[in-house]
């Protein structure tokens, strides 16, 4: 077992206080802190002493990952653990599946891997995720009584057609169309008040952005702490605010549709988006203090260990990352123990045995998922 030093990503949508408070550092930070990465992705590998986790694994793939997993993944840790802290909305985005990543034009993606992901909110977590059914989208657009949106609804046969039509709006026409959409929300019988309020809030950060009309076609959700939300490949989504644990495949493949200064690739997004696919809300299986969340993808699994003084066994194998939040925890394995202060993490090699965890903090344990 070795302590990890996570990497903070200073994206503009991040909070100056949330990650600092969660990890026991002085708050507020000097600038926005959006994500804490705990893994071996080449873009931001966690530190291990004077080394980094990707290099530690590369020096001994079979020992750190296990021989079978190392052979299956090409010597890469298959998962990445993050803590998310959005203070304003992320870009509207989706991720490719394995075939789509391989079939894409070279240079489209940061790597050639799929990127399924799941989130476990630490606070109430607001998001837009998945598109509404076609009939509901049409009802919303028609209810606004805006000629361009009414015509789009009348001419489109599918939700995909509507999404493509929105994203095809000429750049010089977008700000006016977005402002008219926002003004028309009060008179709409088909747009719930909570959705209208969320759109107005996001509009303060992204005025005139065509992504605001895309959000109108999506499911709005505010998820409670502790829920487990799996985001399959192809699901359009935009996290808005809150704090959450995120577990995902070890990939940084993102295709964006709006609400970002980063690259937007509409043709690729329309190629990979799955308008009928939805985020899946699932319940973990509790055994004593350990909650094991569903193994939704081959790349990752996640367990939560509630606070307690008695050592709780965590029956997951392979390479593991343990993160302590809310207080310190004690991780024991093969007769050795490692104390983690709040916000600290550890890497446990596949060759090391079963874990037990105790202490006043909550531990999150990331590991590989189900076999392919």
C-alpha positions in Angstrom: 0.0 0.0 0.0 1.3 3.4 -0.9 -0.2 6.9 -0.5 -1.3 8.7 -3.6 -1.1 12.5 -4.2 -4.1 13.4 -6.3 -4.0 15.9 -9.2 -6.4 18.9 -9.0 -7.8 20.1 -12.4 -8.4 23.9 -12.4 -11.2 24.0 -14.9 -13.1 27.3 -14.9 -16.4 25.7 -13.8 -15.0 24.5 -10.5 -15.5 25.7 -7.0 -12.8 27.5 -4.9 -14.1 25.9 -1.7 -15.6 22.5 -2.2 -12.5 20.4 -2.9 -10.4 22.2 -0.3 -13.1 21.6 2.3 -13.5 17.9 1.4 -9.8 17.2 1.5 -9.0 19.2 4.6 -7.0 22.0 2.9 -7.3 25.8 3.6 -10.4 27.3 1.9 -10.9 29.1 -0.4 -8.3 28.1 -3.0 -6.6 30.7 -5.1 -8.5 29.6 -8.2 -11.3 27.3 -9.3 -10.8 23.6 -8.5 -13.0 21.4 -10.6 -11.8 17.8 -10.3 -9.5 15.8 -8.1 -8.0 12.9 -10.2 -6.8 9.7 -8.5 -5.5 7.3 -11.0 -2.9 6.7 -13.7 -4.3 8.5 -16.7 -1.4 10.0 -18.6 -3.0 13.5 -18.6 -2.8 13.8 -14.8 -1.4 10.8 -13.0 -1.5 10.7 -9.2 1.8 11.0 -7.4 3.5 8.1 -5.6 6.4 9.5 -3.6 8.8 10.9 -6.1 7.1 8.9 -8.9 3.7 8.8 -10.6 1.3 6.0 -10.6 1.4 5.4 -14.4 5.2 4.9 -14.1 4.8 2.6 -11.1 2.4 0.4 -13.0 4.6 0.5 -16.2 7.6 -0.8 -14.2 5.7 -3.9 -13.0 2.3 -4.3 -14.8 1.8 -7.9 -13.7 2.5 -7.2 -10.0 0.6 -4.0 -9.7 -2.4 -4.9 -11.9 -2.3 -8.7 -11.8 -1.1 -10.7 -14.9 -4.5 -11.3 -16.4 -5.7 -7.7 -16.1 -2.4 -6.4 -17.3 -2.7 -8.5 -20.4 -6.3 -7.5 -21.0 -5.7 -3.7 -20.6 -2.3 -3.5 -22.2 -0.7 -2.7 -18.8 -3.1 0.2 -18.1 -5.1 0.7 -14.9 -8.6 0.4 -16.2 -10.4 2.9 -14.0 -10.0 6.5 -12.8 -11.4 7.8 -9.5 -12.4 11.5 -9.3 -14.0 14.0 -6.9 -16.1 16.5 -8.9 -16.9 20.0 -7.6 -18.9 22.0 -10.3 -20.0 25.5 -9.2 -21.4 26.2 -12.7 -22.5 23.9 -15.5 -20.1 21.7 -17.3 -20.3 21.4 -21.1 -23.1 19.4 -22.7 -21.3 16.2 -23.7 -21.3 12.5 -24.3 -18.7 9.8 -24.6 -18.1 7.0 -27.2 -18.4 3.3 -26.7 -15.5 1.0 -27.6 -16.3 0.6 -31.3 -17.0 4.3 -31.8 -13.7 5.3 -30.2 -11.9 2.9 -32.5 -13.8 3.9 -35.6 -13.4 7.7 -35.1 -11.2 9.8 -37.3 -7.6 9.7 -35.9 -7.1 12.7 -33.6 -10.8 12.9 -32.6 -10.2 11.5 -29.1 -7.5 11.8 -26.5 -7.2 8.0 -26.4 -8.8 5.0 -28.1 -10.9 3.8 -25.2 -14.6 3.9 -24.2 -15.6 6.1 -21.3 -18.5 4.8 -19.3 -18.8 6.6 -15.9 -20.9 6.7 -12.7 -21.4 9.3 -10.0 -22.2 9.1 -6.3 -23.4 12.5 -5.1 -21.8 13.8 -1.9 -24.3 16.7 -1.8 -27.5 17.4 -3.7 -26.2 17.1 -7.3 -28.0 18.9 -10.1 -27.7 17.8 -13.7 -29.3 17.4 -17.1 -28.9 13.8 -18.3 -30.5 11.9 -21.2 -32.9 13.3 -23.7 -36.6 13.5 -23.2 -38.9 11.3 -25.2 -39.6 12.8 -28.7 -43.3 13.7 -27.9 -42.2 15.6 -24.7 -39.6 17.5 -26.6 -42.1 18.5 -29.3 -44.6 19.6 -26.7 -42.0 21.8 -25.0 -40.8 23.4 -28.3 -44.4 24.0 -29.5 -45.5 25.5 -26.1 -42.9 28.3 -26.5 -44.6 29.7 -29.6 -41.3 30.6 -31.2 -41.7 30.1 -35.0 -38.2 28.6 -35.6 -38.6 26.0 -32.8 -42.2 25.3 -33.8 -41.1 24.6 -37.4 -38.2 22.4 -36.1 -40.6 20.3 -34.1 -43.0 20.0 -37.1 -40.3 19.0 -39.5 -38.4 16.5 -37.3 -39.3 12.9 -37.0 -37.0 11.9 -34.1 -35.3 13.4 -31.1 -32.0 13.0 -33.0 -33.4 15.2 -35.8 -34.4 17.9 -33.3 -31.0 17.8 -31.6 -29.3 18.1 -35.1 -31.6 21.0 -36.0 -30.9 22.9 -32.8 -27.1 22.5 -33.3 -27.4 23.6 -36.9 -28.7 27.1 -35.9 -26.4 29.7 -37.6 -24.0 31.3 -35.1 -25.3 34.8 -35.7 -28.9 33.7 -35.0 -28.2 31.9 -31.7 -28.1 34.7 -29.1 -31.5 36.1 -30.2 -33.1 32.6 -30.4 -31.8 31.7 -26.9 -33.1 35.0 -25.4 -36.5 34.5 -26.9 -36.6 30.9 -25.6 -35.8 32.2 -22.1 -38.4 34.9 -22.3 -41.0 32.4 -23.4 -40.5 30.0 -20.5 -43.0 31.9 -18.3 -45.8 31.3 -20.7 -45.1 27.6 -21.4 -47.4 25.0 -20.0 -45.0 22.2 -20.9 -41.8 23.3 -19.2 -41.8 22.7 -15.4 -40.9 25.6 -13.2 -37.8 23.8 -11.8 -36.5 23.3 -15.4 -37.2 26.9 -16.3 -35.4 28.1 -13.2 -32.4 25.8 -13.9 -32.2 27.1 -17.5 -32.2 30.8 -16.3 -29.5 30.0 -13.8 -27.3 28.3 -16.4 -27.9 31.2 -18.8 -26.2 33.6 -16.4 -22.9 31.7 -17.1 -23.5 31.0 -20.8 -25.6 33.8 -22.2 -26.7 33.2 -25.8 -25.3 29.7 -25.9 -27.2 27.3 -28.1 -26.6 24.6 -25.5 -29.4 26.2 -23.4 -31.9 25.1 -26.0 -30.3 21.6 -26.0 -30.9 21.5 -22.2 -34.6 22.2 -22.9 -34.7 18.8 -24.6 -33.0 16.9 -21.7 -34.0 15.3 -18.4 -33.4 17.6 -15.4 -32.5 15.9 -12.2 -31.4 16.8 -8.7 -30.0 13.6 -7.1 -29.6 13.0 -3.3 -26.3 12.1 -1.7 -25.5 8.4 -1.8 -27.4 7.5 -4.9 -25.5 5.7 -7.7 -25.9 7.0 -11.2 -24.4 5.1 -14.2 -23.9 7.0 -17.4 -23.6 4.7 -20.4 -21.7 5.7 -23.5 -23.8 7.9 -25.8 -25.9 9.6 -23.1 -26.0 13.3 -23.4 -25.4 15.0 -20.1 -24.3 18.2 -18.3 -23.5 18.3 -14.6 -24.6 21.6 -13.1 -23.6 22.0 -9.4 -22.8 20.0 -6.3 -20.1 17.6 -5.2 -19.8 13.9 -6.2 -17.5 11.0 -6.4 -17.0 9.9 -10.0 -15.7 6.5 -11.1 -15.0 6.0 -14.8 -13.0 4.1 -17.4 -9.4 5.4 -17.6 -10.2 7.7 -20.5 -10.5 11.4 -21.2 -12.7 11.0 -24.3 -15.3 13.8 -24.4 -17.4 15.2 -27.3 -19.0 18.5 -26.5 -22.1 20.2 -27.9 -22.2 23.5 -26.1 -21.6 25.6 -23.0 -17.8 25.5 -23.2 -14.8 27.4 -24.5 -13.3 24.0 -25.5 -13.6 22.3 -28.9 -17.2 21.5 -30.0 -17.5 18.7 -32.5 -21.2 18.6 -33.7 -20.7 15.9 -36.4 -19.0 13.5 -34.0 -21.5 14.1 -31.3 -24.4 13.4 -33.6 -22.6 10.2 -34.7 -22.2 8.8 -31.2 -25.2 10.2 -29.2 -27.9 7.7 -28.3 -31.1 9.7 -27.9 -33.1 6.8 -26.3 -30.4 5.7 -23.8 -30.7 7.1 -20.3 -28.7 7.5 -17.1 -29.4 4.6 -14.8 -30.1 5.1 -11.1 -29.2 2.0 -9.1 -29.1 0.9 -5.5 -26.0 -0.6 -3.9 -25.9 -3.8 -2.0 -25.2 -3.3 1.8 -23.3 -5.8 3.9 -22.7 -4.3 7.3 -20.9 -1.0 6.8 -19.9 -1.8 3.2 -22.1 -0.7 0.3 -21.1 -2.3 -3.0 -22.5 -0.4 -5.9 -23.5 -2.3 -9.1 -20.7 -3.4 -11.4 -22.1 -1.5 -14.4 -18.9 -1.7 -16.6 -16.0 -4.0 -17.0 -13.5 -1.2 -16.3 -14.6 -0.2 -12.7 -16.4 -1.0 -9.5 -17.0 1.1 -6.4 -17.6 0.4 -2.7 -18.4 2.8 0.1 -17.4 2.0 3.7 -19.3 3.8 6.5 -17.5 5.0 9.6 -16.8 2.5 12.4 -14.2 1.4 14.8 -14.3 -2.3 14.0 -12.4 -3.3 10.8 -14.8 -3.9 8.0 -13.7 -6.4 5.3 -13.9 -5.1 1.7 -14.2 -8.1 -0.6 -12.8 -6.7 -3.9 -9.7 -7.8 -5.6 -7.2 -6.5 -8.1 -5.6 -3.0 -8.0 -7.5 -0.7 -5.7 -7.6 3.0 -4.8 -8.9 4.0 -1.4 -10.0 7.6 -0.7 -10.9 8.9 2.8 -13.5 11.7 3.2 -15.2 13.1 6.2 -12.5 11.9 8.6 -9.5 9.7 8.8 -9.5 6.0 8.0 -7.2 3.0 8.7 -6.6 0.6 5.8 -5.2 -2.8 6.8 -3.9 -5.4 4.4 -1.6 -8.5 4.7 -0.7 -7.6 8.3 0.2 -4.0 7.5 -1.8 -0.8 8.1 -1.8 2.6 6.6 -3.5 5.7 8.1 -5.2 8.1 5.7 -6.1 11.6 6.9 -9.2 13.2 5.5 -8.7 13.7 1.7 -5.8 11.3 1.5 -5.8 8.2 -0.8 -3.8 5.0 -1.2 -3.0 2.6 -4.0 -3.2 -1.1 -3.2 -1.6 -3.5 -5.7 -3.3 -6.6 -7.0 -0.7 -8.8 -5.4 -1.7 -7.5 -2.0 -4.5 -9.3 -0.1 -8.0 -8.4 1.2 -8.6 -5.0 2.8 -10.2 -4.1 6.1 -11.1 -0.4 6.8 -11.9 1.3 10.0 -12.1 4.8 11.5 -14.4 7.8 11.7 -14.1 8.7 8.0 -16.0 7.3 5.0 -13.9 5.3 2.6 -14.5 4.9 -1.2 -12.8 1.9 -2.7 -12.4 1.8 -6.5 -11.4 -1.4 -8.3 -11.8 -3.1 -11.7 -15.3 -4.2 -12.6 -16.8 -7.3 -14.0 -14.8 -9.4 -16.5 -15.3 -8.6 -20.2 
